[in-house]
């Protein structure tokens, strides 16, 4: 049903009266993690939308810990984190996502390890989250993260001019400008196995870059036709930066 609605133009980020999006509803009440992953992989999805009381997808841990087994090693929570959901968002009740997990020990462990990965890779982490991981139990894991990060900084095997570390940090727009056909396929299972801690994040970013690159290719001629008489080519090229994926898709429709 979701695929059919999207095919016929449904807004994948539409909010109800409480500001809850389809992605949040999937996190709250859907008993099929495939639905969540389908939504995450859509080119127009907004991962960090907030409800009316400033809660994100990460504040809804109802089912994440129920569907982890030998055949599905990553939980829905891990999928959301790999896709860039922000663990630093504080809702109107003063809660970080991890504060809402209470007795869900597996969720707490997944979140703590992700926070360690973010710190090791140089991403922003708020002081309250840093305090959560300040104990000694995660020191060995931090060393593993630091080691993997150093290797990523020197691995340029996927995208010309960008290391795996760069792929983690560059904007989707800059990645889309650089990515070539086949770059996503280079990060195959064999390559991912060398970077088990960050592979999920890298895969997602490559997929998103590829989606945006495809949209660029579809609208490039349209923008040049419209603006070539008024603006230099370099200006037109820079215009891509200001369009969201959804806006680019609308430009495709007017061709």
N, C-alpha and C positions, 0 to 999 in steps of 0.2 A: 504493500500500500504506500509506504514512504517513497519508494522509487517512482511509483506512478504519479504521486503528487508533485514531486520535484520535476519530473519530466514535463508536467503541465504548468510549470511556473510557480509552484508554491514557494513562499519565502522560507528558506531553511532556518533563518534566524528570527522568525516571527515570535513575538512575546505575547503571553496571555496577560490578564489583568494584574497579575502579581509579578510580571516581568520574567516568567519562566519560559525558557526556550525549548524546542524539541530535544536538543542535546541534553539539557538538564532533566527533562522528563525521562529520557532514556536512562540516565544515571540514577534517577529516583525509583522508577517503577518497572522498567523493562527487564524481563527475566532472560533476555537473549543478548549476550554481549556482542553478537554480530551486528545488531542494530546500532549500538554505540559506535562500533568501528566503522560502519558504513557512513554514519554522519560525520565522524572525524575526518574521513578521507575525502569529503566533498570539497571542491575548490572554493566554495563561497562561505564555508563555515567560520563562524566567529567563536574562537575557543574561550575567550575571556569575557563573554557577556555576563552582565550582573542582573540579579533580581532587584525588585524595588527596595529590598533591605540589604543590597550590596553583597549578596551571596553568589558565589560562582559554582560551576559544576563540582569543584572539589569539596564543597561544603555538604554534599549529599552522599554519604557513604553506605547507604542502606544495603545495597546488594553486592558491592565490589568484592567482598571477601567470600562470597558464596560459590563462585564459579571458577575457582582456581584448582586445577588438577594436573595430572601428568601430561595430558594432551593439550592443555592450555596454560602454559607456565606464566604468562603475563596476565595480570588482572585488568579489569576495566580501569582501575585507578592508575596503573602503570601506563596504560595506553593514553590516558588523558595527560599525564605528566610528560610522556614522550612527545605529545603533540603540542606542548607549550603552555598548558594551563598553569597559571601563576599561583604558587603556593604561599605568596606573601600578601594576598588580599585579605584585609580585615573587614568583616561585615559590620552592620549597624549594631550588633550585639557585642562587638569587641572581640569576636572569635576569628582566629586564623583557621584555615581548613583542618589542620591537624588537631585543633582543639575540639572539633566536632566528632572525632573518632572514638573517644572515650574507651570502651572496652574492646574495640576492634583491633586487636594486637597486630594482625597481619597488615592492616591498613597503616597503622602507625609505623611499622617497620619499613614498609615500602616508601612512605613519605620521608622518613628520616634518611634513608639511603639516597633518595633523590635529592634531598637538600644537600647532603654531603657531596654528591656529584656536581651540583650547581656551584658550590663553593670551590671545589677543586678545579673546575673549569673556568672560574673567574666571572661567574654570573652574579648579579645582585641577589643577596639574601638578607632579609630584615633581621634586626638584632634578636627578636623573639624566636625566630626560627634557628638562628645560630646558637642560641642558648639551649634549644631542644637537643642539639647534636654535640653539645660540649662535653659530654661524658666520655669515659675511656672505652666504652664498649664498641665504638665505631672507629677507633684509631687505625686498626688494621685495614678496614675497608677504605679509609681515607688514603692510606698508602697505596692501595690498589688503584684508586681513582687517579692519584697523582702520577703514578707510573703510566697508566693508560693515556692520560692527557699529554704527557711528554712525547709519547710515541705518535700520537695524533698530530702534534705540532710539526712533525717531520715527515708525514705521509701525504704526498701530493698525487696519489695514484688514481683519484676519482675525477677531479675537475682541474683543468689547466689553470695554474696560478694560485689555486686555493688548496690549503691543507685541509685535512679532516677537521682540525681545530677551527679553521676559518669558516668551514661549512656550518659549524655549530653557532658561530657568532654573527655571520653576515646576515643582513636582512634578506627576506625572500626575494625582494626586488633585485638586489645585487646578484644574488645567486641565479635568478632567472636570466639576467643579462649574460651571464657567463656559461650557464649549463648548455651542453650539446646533446644531441640525440645519442642515446646509449650510455651517458654518464651514470644514470640511475642504475643501470644493469651492472655496472662495474662493482657496485657495492653489493655483491652477491653474498650468499650464505658463508662461503669460504672467507671472504673479507670480513664480514660481520663477526665471525667467530674469533677474530683477532682483537675485536673491541667489544666484548660482551656487555660492558657497563654502559657504553654510550651508543651502541649500534641502533637501538630503537629511535633515539633522538635524531641521529644522522639520517636514517632511512626516511623518517617523516619529512625532514627538511628537504631532502632531495626530491621527494614526491611532490611537495608543495612548489618547489622551484620549477619542476617540470610542468606542472599545471599552469603556472603563471607564464612560463615561456611559450606554451602552446597558445595562450590567449594573446600574448604579444604578437606572435606570428599571424594570428587571425585578424588583428586590427591595425597592424602596422601600415598597410597600404591605405586603409581608410583615413587614418590621421594625416598621412602625407598628402592625400588628395584634398582634404579639407583645408589644411593649413600651409601647404607649401608655397602659396602665393604671398603669405603674410609673415612667415617666420622662417629663420634659418633651420636647416636640418638638425643641427645639434639641439636647438630649443625643442623641436618636435620630439626628438628622442627622449629628452628629459621629462616630457609631459607624462610618459608612462608611469613615472614614479608616483604621480599624484592620483592615479586611478586605482581603485580597489579591484579585485578580481570580478566582483559582481558588476561594477561599472564597465569594465572591459568587455564583459559578456554582452552587455546592452549595446555597446558599439558594434559588436559583431552582428547583432540583429538588424541594424539599420542599413547594412550594406545592400 
